[in-house]
Amino acid sequence: MLKSLHSKKRAQLFIGLIIGILFGFLLQKGGVTKYDVIISQLLLKDFTVVKIMLTAVIVGMIGIHFMKNLGLVQLHPKPGSVGMSVIGGLIFGAGFAVLGYCPGTIAGAVGQGSIDALIGGVVGIILGSGIFASMYPKLQEPVLMKNSFGELTLPQLFKVNEWIVVIPFVIVITIILWLLENAGL
């Protein structure tokens, strides 16, 4: 069923729109589209954002690998490098720290009417993307491709079945969530 969607671009866009609206709704209901909640996370006072992200990682990791094992989806990992990870992390972190939103929470905050997310976030994303795109050719070889590891995944690196990686990650993340919750964070 899911493989048949590969050639149906309109259906993909429609499903993406519905999932995006649902995602924004859930972010808003979880409280992570509020500037104060995100700033409290950055100040290590309120771990709501981390708990939501870690829960999403667990659900996504199990769901994707379960669907892969059933033959419903195929994974297409993108090539990566240390350079890409460092530059991407710095850009993401700077925007997150300055504005108090990440791209997902910007969309949710705009949906609930936050002007700061609309002006600072959406305009910032457009300007930042344009600046990065114009600098990309100069950065690609000397910086972004530094220490390339290609399309390598952790199961491929360790030469094990993916569930040998997924299950321990799920257990560790679940323990972290339990510890955060019991600490009242």
C-alpha positions as CSV (number, residue, x, y, z in Angstrom):
1,M,0.0,0.0,0.0
2,L,2.6,2.5,1.0
3,K,4.8,1.7,-2.0
4,S,2.0,2.6,-4.3
5,L,2.1,6.2,-3.0
6,H,5.6,6.6,-4.4
7,S,4.3,7.8,-7.8
8,K,1.3,9.7,-6.5
9,K,2.7,13.2,-5.8
10,R,-0.7,14.8,-5.0
11,A,-1.5,12.1,-2.5
12,Q,1.9,12.5,-0.9
13,L,1.4,16.3,-0.6
14,F,-2.1,15.8,0.9
15,I,-0.9,13.2,3.4
16,G,2.0,15.5,4.3
17,L,-0.3,18.4,4.8
18,I,-2.6,16.4,7.1
19,I,0.3,14.9,9.1
20,G,1.8,18.4,9.4
21,I,-1.4,19.9,10.7
22,L,-1.7,17.0,13.2
23,F,1.9,17.4,14.2
24,G,1.4,21.2,14.8
25,F,-1.8,20.5,16.8
26,L,0.0,18.0,19.0
27,L,3.0,20.3,19.5
28,Q,0.5,23.1,20.5
29,K,-1.4,20.7,22.9
30,G,2.0,19.6,24.4
31,G,2.8,23.2,25.2
32,V,6.0,23.3,23.2
33,T,4.9,26.1,20.9
34,K,5.1,28.6,23.8
35,Y,8.2,30.7,24.0
36,D,8.4,30.4,27.8
37,V,8.4,26.6,27.7
38,I,11.2,26.5,25.1
39,I,13.3,29.1,27.0
40,S,12.8,27.1,30.2
41,Q,14.1,24.0,28.4
42,L,17.2,25.9,27.2
43,L,17.7,27.1,30.8
44,L,17.3,23.4,32.0
45,K,14.3,24.3,34.1
46,D,11.5,22.5,32.2
47,F,12.1,19.3,30.2
48,T,8.8,19.2,28.4
49,V,10.5,19.7,25.0
50,V,13.0,16.9,25.6
51,K,10.4,14.5,26.8
52,I,8.2,15.1,23.7
53,M,11.2,14.8,21.4
54,L,12.4,11.6,23.0
55,T,8.9,10.1,23.0
56,A,8.7,10.9,19.3
57,V,12.1,9.3,18.7
58,I,10.9,6.1,20.3
59,V,7.6,5.9,18.4
60,G,9.3,6.9,15.1
61,M,12.2,4.4,15.5
62,I,9.9,1.5,16.4
63,G,7.3,2.4,13.8
64,I,9.7,2.9,10.9
65,H,11.6,-0.3,11.5
66,F,8.4,-2.3,12.1
67,M,7.0,-1.0,8.7
68,K,10.4,-1.7,7.1
69,N,10.3,-5.3,8.3
70,L,6.8,-5.7,7.0
71,G,8.0,-4.5,3.6
72,L,5.7,-1.4,3.7
73,V,8.6,1.2,3.5
74,Q,12.2,1.4,2.3
75,L,14.8,3.5,4.1
76,H,16.9,5.8,2.1
77,P,19.6,7.2,4.4
78,K,21.2,10.4,3.3
79,P,25.0,10.7,3.2
80,G,26.5,12.5,6.2
81,S,29.7,13.9,7.6
82,V,31.1,15.4,10.7
83,G,31.4,18.8,8.9
84,M,27.6,18.7,7.9
85,S,26.7,17.7,11.5
86,V,28.8,20.5,13.1
87,I,27.7,23.3,10.7
88,G,24.0,22.1,10.8
89,G,24.1,21.9,14.6
90,L,25.6,25.4,14.9
91,I,23.0,27.0,12.6
92,F,20.1,25.1,14.3
93,G,21.4,25.9,17.8
94,A,22.0,29.6,17.0
95,G,18.5,30.0,15.6
96,F,17.0,28.1,18.5
97,A,18.9,30.1,21.1
98,V,18.2,33.5,19.5
99,L,14.5,33.0,18.7
100,G,13.5,30.3,21.1
101,Y,11.9,28.1,18.5
102,C,12.9,25.2,16.3
103,P,11.5,24.8,12.8
104,G,8.7,22.5,14.0
105,T,7.7,24.7,16.9
106,I,7.8,27.8,14.6
107,A,5.2,26.3,12.4
108,G,3.0,25.4,15.4
109,A,3.5,28.8,16.9
110,V,2.6,30.6,13.6
111,G,-0.5,28.4,13.5
112,Q,-1.6,29.6,16.9
113,G,-1.0,33.2,15.9
114,S,2.4,34.0,17.4
115,I,3.7,37.1,15.5
116,D,7.3,36.6,16.8
117,A,7.4,33.1,15.3
118,L,6.0,34.4,12.0
119,I,8.3,37.4,11.6
120,G,11.4,36.1,13.3
121,G,11.0,32.4,12.5
122,V,9.6,32.2,9.0
123,V,11.6,35.2,7.8
124,G,14.7,33.9,9.6
125,I,14.3,30.5,7.9
126,I,13.9,32.0,4.5
127,L,16.8,34.4,4.9
128,G,19.0,31.7,6.6
129,S,18.2,29.2,3.8
130,G,19.0,31.7,1.1
131,I,22.4,32.7,2.7
132,F,23.3,29.0,3.3
133,A,22.3,28.1,-0.3
134,S,24.5,30.9,-1.7
135,M,27.5,29.8,0.5
136,Y,27.0,26.1,-0.1
137,P,29.3,25.8,-3.2
138,K,32.2,27.4,-1.3
139,L,31.5,25.3,1.9
140,Q,30.8,21.9,0.3
141,E,34.2,20.4,-0.2
142,P,36.4,22.2,2.4
143,V,33.9,22.1,5.3
144,L,30.7,20.2,4.8
145,M,32.3,17.0,3.4
146,K,34.9,16.8,6.1
147,N,35.1,13.3,7.5
148,S,32.3,12.0,5.3
149,F,30.7,8.7,6.5
150,G,28.4,8.3,3.5
151,E,25.0,6.6,4.0
152,L,26.2,4.5,6.9
153,T,23.7,3.6,9.6
154,L,24.5,2.3,13.1
155,P,23.3,-1.2,12.3
156,Q,25.5,-1.2,9.2
157,L,28.5,0.1,11.1
158,F,28.2,-2.6,13.7
159,K,27.1,-5.2,11.1
160,V,24.1,-6.3,13.2
161,N,20.3,-6.6,12.7
162,E,18.7,-3.2,13.1
163,W,16.7,-4.4,16.1
164,I,20.0,-5.0,18.0
165,V,20.4,-1.2,17.8
166,V,16.8,-0.1,18.1
167,I,15.9,-2.1,21.2
168,P,18.8,-0.8,23.4
169,F,18.1,2.7,22.2
170,V,14.5,2.4,23.1
171,I,15.4,1.0,26.6
172,V,17.9,3.8,27.3
173,I,15.6,6.6,26.1
174,T,12.7,5.1,28.2
175,I,15.0,5.1,31.3
176,I,15.9,8.7,30.6
177,L,12.2,9.7,30.3
178,W,11.5,7.8,33.5
179,L,14.3,9.6,35.3
180,L,13.2,13.0,34.1
181,E,9.6,12.4,35.1
182,N,10.6,11.1,38.6
183,A,12.9,14.1,39.1
184,G,9.9,16.3,38.4
185,L,11.6,17.9,35.4
